[in-house]
Amino acid sequence: MFGPAGIAYVYFTYGMHWMLNVSALEEGAGAAVLIRAAIPLEGTVLMRERRSRAKSDKQLLAGPACLCAAFGIDRRQNGWDLFDPGSPLRIEAGSPPSAVVYGPRVGLAEGKGEKTPWRFADADALDWISKPKTELTQLEVLPEAILPIG
């Protein structure tokens, strides 16, 4: 989390789940983005084996623990450079979203920033994200900071 931008910060939580974060600022600054969901582009057969309780492909990667389980992410990927094009786990450029929605972070207790807009998602991919979806609001202007890499 304190590494240069683009480094995987993988940690174990609640004694049962792995979480994937991406460091987001310069080295030494504690800032990261939790990867909460994704759309599977390939490898769904293996993902279904790893996430046999998922009722549909849309549930395979819908949630940070689900995503890590489906991809087989654990402490071995901690510290990987996610901008390295040769890395088996990486962030690649994509098409810009037509709209972005935002909302509060999931799971924060009252008085702990539960109303701060920490969660962002592609408005066209809401079927693929974890719940709750009802608290999400569309951004009026797409900030440069959340445009895809590329």
Beta strands, then each sheet from edge to edge (+ up, - down):
strand 1: 8-13
strand 2: 17-23
strand 3: 32-34
strand 4: 100-104
strand 5: 117-122
strand 6: 137-138
sheet 1: 1+ 2- 3+
sheet 2: 5+ 4- 6+
end
